Amino acid sequence: AEYVRDILRSWIQSNSRGFGVNWSCTMEAAMRVFSWTWLYRVFADSKAWQYNDFKLEILDVLYEHLVFVERYVEISDVNGNHLIADAASLVVGGAFFEGIGSGSKWRLTGWKILEYELGKQVLDDGVNFEGSLSYHRFVTEMLFLAVQSQESITGEKSERFRSYLLLMASYIDAYTKPDGSAPWVGDSDNGRALD
Protein backbone atom coordinates (compact mmCIF):
# COMPACT_ATOMS: atom_id res chain seq x y z
CA ALA A 1 0.00 0.00 0.00
CA GLU A 2 2.85 2.41 0.81
CA TYR A 3 4.70 1.55 -2.38
CA VAL A 4 1.59 2.08 -4.52
CA ARG A 5 0.80 5.34 -2.71
CA ASP A 6 4.32 6.63 -3.38
CA ILE A 7 4.21 5.59 -7.05
CA LEU A 8 0.86 7.32 -7.54
CA ARG A 9 2.04 10.48 -5.79
CA SER A 10 5.18 10.53 -7.91
CA TRP A 11 3.16 10.08 -11.10
CA ILE A 12 0.71 12.84 -10.16
CA GLN A 13 3.53 15.26 -9.30
CA SER A 14 5.37 14.50 -12.54
CA ASN A 15 2.41 14.68 -14.92
CA SER A 16 0.41 17.88 -15.20
CA ARG A 17 -3.22 17.09 -15.86
CA GLY A 18 -3.99 16.96 -19.55
CA PHE A 19 -0.45 17.77 -20.72
CA GLY A 20 2.54 15.74 -21.83
CA VAL A 21 3.19 12.33 -23.25
CA ASN A 22 1.00 10.49 -20.72
CA TRP A 23 -1.98 12.52 -21.88
CA SER A 24 -1.34 12.36 -25.63
CA CYS A 25 -3.72 9.46 -26.21
CA THR A 26 -7.11 9.11 -24.54
CA MET A 27 -6.61 5.37 -24.19
CA GLU A 28 -3.67 5.99 -21.83
CA ALA A 29 -5.90 7.93 -19.44
CA ALA A 30 -8.59 5.26 -19.83
CA MET A 31 -6.15 2.53 -18.79
CA ARG A 32 -5.26 4.49 -15.67
CA VAL A 33 -8.98 4.64 -14.79
CA PHE A 34 -9.08 0.82 -14.78
CA SER A 35 -5.99 0.41 -12.63
CA TRP A 36 -6.50 3.37 -10.29
CA THR A 37 -10.12 2.48 -9.44
CA TRP A 38 -8.94 -1.06 -8.69
CA LEU A 39 -6.03 0.20 -6.57
CA TYR A 40 -8.32 2.53 -4.65
CA ARG A 41 -10.68 -0.33 -3.79
CA VAL A 42 -7.79 -2.55 -2.73
CA PHE A 43 -5.90 -0.02 -0.59
CA ALA A 44 -8.44 2.61 0.56
CA ASP A 45 -8.72 1.06 4.03
CA SER A 46 -5.00 0.39 4.46
CA LYS A 47 -2.99 2.31 7.03
CA ALA A 48 -0.84 3.86 4.30
CA TRP A 49 -3.89 5.35 2.59
CA GLN A 50 -5.55 6.83 5.68
CA TYR A 51 -4.34 10.35 5.01
CA ASN A 52 -7.41 12.16 3.74
CA ASP A 53 -5.33 14.58 1.70
CA PHE A 54 -3.88 11.66 -0.28
CA LYS A 55 -7.26 10.00 -0.79
CA LEU A 56 -8.78 13.28 -1.94
CA GLU A 57 -5.87 13.87 -4.29
CA ILE A 58 -6.29 10.44 -5.89
CA LEU A 59 -10.06 10.89 -6.21
CA ASP A 60 -9.59 14.37 -7.69
CA VAL A 61 -7.05 13.21 -10.28
CA LEU A 62 -9.12 10.12 -11.12
CA TYR A 63 -12.17 12.34 -11.64
CA GLU A 64 -10.11 14.58 -13.94
CA HIS A 65 -9.07 11.49 -15.93
CA LEU A 66 -12.74 10.77 -16.62
CA VAL A 67 -13.39 14.39 -17.62
CA PHE A 68 -10.48 14.03 -20.07
CA VAL A 69 -11.67 10.66 -21.44
CA GLU A 70 -15.20 11.96 -21.98
CA ARG A 71 -13.91 15.07 -23.75
CA TYR A 72 -11.51 13.20 -26.06
CA VAL A 73 -13.25 9.88 -26.79
CA GLU A 74 -11.43 8.35 -29.77
CA ILE A 75 -14.15 8.01 -32.40
CA SER A 76 -12.88 7.66 -35.95
CA ASP A 77 -13.82 6.24 -39.36
CA VAL A 78 -12.85 2.74 -38.24
CA ASN A 79 -13.15 2.30 -34.49
CA GLY A 80 -11.18 -0.31 -32.60
CA ASN A 81 -9.82 -1.17 -29.19
CA HIS A 82 -9.07 2.47 -28.37
CA LEU A 83 -12.77 3.33 -28.45
CA ILE A 84 -13.59 0.23 -26.42
CA ALA A 85 -10.99 1.31 -23.83
CA ASP A 86 -12.38 4.84 -23.67
CA ALA A 87 -16.01 3.72 -23.38
CA ALA A 88 -15.29 0.90 -20.92
CA SER A 89 -13.30 3.27 -18.71
CA LEU A 90 -16.29 5.65 -18.66
CA VAL A 91 -18.48 2.75 -17.49
CA VAL A 92 -15.97 1.58 -14.86
CA GLY A 93 -15.10 5.10 -13.68
CA GLY A 94 -18.71 6.21 -13.85
CA ALA A 95 -19.75 3.28 -11.67
CA PHE A 96 -16.93 4.15 -9.27
CA PHE A 97 -18.30 7.71 -8.98
CA GLU A 98 -21.97 6.68 -9.29
CA GLY A 99 -24.16 9.35 -7.70
CA ILE A 100 -21.27 11.82 -7.48
CA GLY A 101 -20.90 14.60 -10.04
CA SER A 102 -20.89 13.21 -13.58
CA GLY A 103 -20.49 9.57 -12.52
CA SER A 104 -23.88 8.36 -13.71
CA LYS A 105 -23.61 10.34 -16.95
CA TRP A 106 -20.19 8.85 -17.72
CA ARG A 107 -21.42 5.32 -17.05
CA LEU A 108 -24.43 5.75 -19.31
CA THR A 109 -22.41 7.42 -22.07
CA GLY A 110 -19.78 4.66 -22.02
CA TRP A 111 -22.43 1.95 -21.98
CA LYS A 112 -24.26 3.50 -24.93
CA ILE A 113 -21.03 3.52 -26.96
CA LEU A 114 -20.31 -0.11 -26.04
CA GLU A 115 -23.84 -1.18 -26.97
CA TYR A 116 -23.38 0.42 -30.38
CA GLU A 117 -19.87 -0.92 -30.97
CA LEU A 118 -20.30 -4.47 -29.65
CA GLY A 119 -21.67 -6.06 -32.83
CA LYS A 120 -19.36 -3.96 -34.99
CA GLN A 121 -16.13 -4.83 -33.19
CA VAL A 122 -16.95 -8.39 -32.18
CA LEU A 123 -18.08 -10.74 -34.94
CA ASP A 124 -20.98 -13.13 -34.48
CA ASP A 125 -18.54 -15.96 -33.67
CA GLY A 126 -17.08 -13.90 -30.81
CA VAL A 127 -13.81 -12.94 -32.52
CA ASN A 128 -12.60 -9.34 -32.39
CA PHE A 129 -12.64 -7.83 -35.89
CA GLU A 130 -9.09 -6.40 -35.61
CA GLY A 131 -7.62 -9.85 -36.23
CA SER A 132 -5.09 -9.74 -33.41
CA LEU A 133 -5.10 -12.31 -30.63
CA SER A 134 -3.67 -9.76 -28.19
CA TYR A 135 -6.32 -7.19 -29.08
CA HIS A 136 -9.01 -9.85 -28.81
CA ARG A 137 -7.94 -10.68 -25.26
CA PHE A 138 -7.59 -6.98 -24.42
CA VAL A 139 -11.08 -6.11 -25.71
CA THR A 140 -12.53 -9.11 -23.87
CA GLU A 141 -10.98 -7.93 -20.60
CA MET A 142 -12.26 -4.37 -21.01
CA LEU A 143 -15.76 -5.49 -21.95
CA PHE A 144 -15.80 -7.84 -18.95
CA LEU A 145 -14.88 -5.00 -16.59
CA ALA A 146 -17.52 -2.73 -18.12
CA VAL A 147 -20.23 -5.38 -17.85
CA GLN A 148 -19.24 -6.15 -14.27
CA SER A 149 -19.42 -2.44 -13.36
CA GLN A 150 -22.69 -1.83 -15.20
CA GLU A 151 -24.38 -4.84 -13.63
CA SER A 152 -23.15 -3.87 -10.16
CA ILE A 153 -25.05 -0.59 -10.48
CA THR A 154 -28.18 -1.69 -12.34
CA GLY A 155 -28.57 -5.12 -10.73
CA GLU A 156 -29.63 -6.42 -14.15
CA LYS A 157 -27.82 -9.04 -16.22
CA SER A 158 -26.62 -7.82 -19.59
CA GLU A 159 -27.51 -10.93 -21.58
CA ARG A 160 -26.30 -9.61 -24.94
CA PHE A 161 -22.89 -8.71 -23.54
CA ARG A 162 -22.68 -11.95 -21.56
CA SER A 163 -23.36 -13.97 -24.72
CA TYR A 164 -20.61 -12.17 -26.60
CA LEU A 165 -18.20 -12.51 -23.66
CA LEU A 166 -18.79 -16.26 -23.51
CA LEU A 167 -18.01 -16.55 -27.22
CA MET A 168 -14.94 -14.36 -26.79
CA ALA A 169 -13.74 -16.46 -23.84
CA SER A 170 -14.29 -19.65 -25.86
CA TYR A 171 -12.06 -18.26 -28.59
CA ILE A 172 -9.37 -17.40 -26.02
CA ASP A 173 -9.65 -20.93 -24.65
CA ALA A 174 -9.29 -22.36 -28.17
CA TYR A 175 -6.09 -20.47 -29.02
CA THR A 176 -4.45 -20.84 -25.60
CA LYS A 177 -1.94 -23.67 -25.32
CA PRO A 178 -2.06 -26.11 -22.37
CA ASP A 179 0.87 -24.27 -20.75
CA GLY A 180 -1.14 -21.01 -20.75
CA SER A 181 0.79 -19.36 -23.57
CA ALA A 182 -0.72 -18.17 -26.83
CA PRO A 183 0.62 -17.62 -30.34
CA TRP A 184 1.25 -14.11 -31.61
CA VAL A 185 -1.11 -13.28 -34.44
CA GLY A 186 -1.58 -9.67 -35.56
CA ASP A 187 -0.60 -6.61 -33.55
CA SER A 188 0.84 -7.45 -30.16
CA ASP A 189 1.34 -4.47 -27.88
CA ASN A 190 0.50 -6.60 -24.82
CA GLY A 191 -1.95 -4.08 -23.43
CA ARG A 192 -3.89 -5.59 -20.53
CA ALA A 193 -6.82 -4.52 -18.40
CA LEU A 194 -6.62 -7.68 -16.26
CA ASP A 195 -3.65 -9.81 -15.29
Residue pairs with C-beta under 8 A, 6 or more apart in sequence:
1 43
1 46
1 47
1 48
1 49
2 48
4 39
4 43
5 43
5 48
5 49
5 54
8 36
8 39
8 58
9 54
9 57
12 57
12 58
12 61
15 22
15 23
17 23
17 61
17 64
17 68
18 64
18 68
22 28
22 29
23 29
23 68
25 74
25 82
26 68
26 69
26 72
26 73
26 74
26 82
26 85
26 86
27 74
27 81
27 82
27 85
27 86
29 65
29 68
29 69
29 89
30 65
30 69
30 85
30 86
30 88
30 89
31 85
31 89
31 191
31 193
32 62
32 65
33 62
33 65
33 66
33 69
33 89
33 92
33 93
34 88
34 89
34 92
34 142
34 145
34 193
36 58
36 61
36 62
36 65
37 62
37 92
37 93
37 96
40 58
40 59
40 62
40 96
43 49
44 55
49 55
62 93
62 96
63 97
63 101
65 89
65 93
66 89
66 90
66 93
66 94
66 97
66 102
66 106
67 102
69 86
69 89
69 90
69 93
70 90
70 102
70 106
70 109
73 83
73 86
73 87
73 90
73 113
74 82
74 83
74 86
75 83
76 83
79 117
79 120
79 121
80 121
80 129
80 130
80 135
81 121
81 128
81 130
81 135
81 138
81 139
81 142
81 191
83 113
83 117
83 121
84 114
84 117
84 121
84 139
84 142
84 143
85 142
85 193
86 110
86 113
87 109
87 110
87 111
87 113
87 114
87 117
87 146
88 110
88 114
88 142
88 143
88 145
88 146
88 193
89 110
89 142
90 106
90 107
90 109
90 110
90 113
91 106
91 107
91 110
91 111
91 114
91 145
91 146
91 149
91 150
92 110
92 145
92 146
92 149
93 103
93 106
93 107
94 102
94 103
94 104
94 105
94 106
94 107
94 108
94 109
94 110
94 149
95 103
95 107
95 149
95 150
95 152
95 153
96 103
96 149
97 103
97 106
98 104
98 107
98 153
107 149
107 150
107 153
110 146
111 146
111 150
114 143
114 146
114 161
115 160
118 143
118 160
118 161
118 164
120 129
121 128
121 129
121 130
121 139
122 128
122 129
122 139
122 143
122 164
122 167
122 168
123 129
125 167
125 171
126 164
126 166
126 167
126 168
126 169
126 170
126 171
127 136
127 168
127 171
128 135
128 136
128 139
128 140
128 168
130 136
130 139
130 186
130 187
131 185
131 186
132 185
132 186
132 187
132 188
133 175
133 182
133 183
133 184
133 185
133 186
133 188
134 184
134 186
134 187
134 188
134 189
134 190
134 191
135 186
135 187
136 168
136 171
136 172
137 172
137 182
137 192
138 191
138 192
138 193
139 168
140 165
140 168
140 169
140 172
141 192
141 193
141 194
142 193
143 161
143 164
143 165
143 168
144 165
144 194
145 193
145 194
146 161
147 158
147 161
147 162
147 165
150 158
151 157
151 158
172 182
175 182
175 183
175 185
176 182
177 183
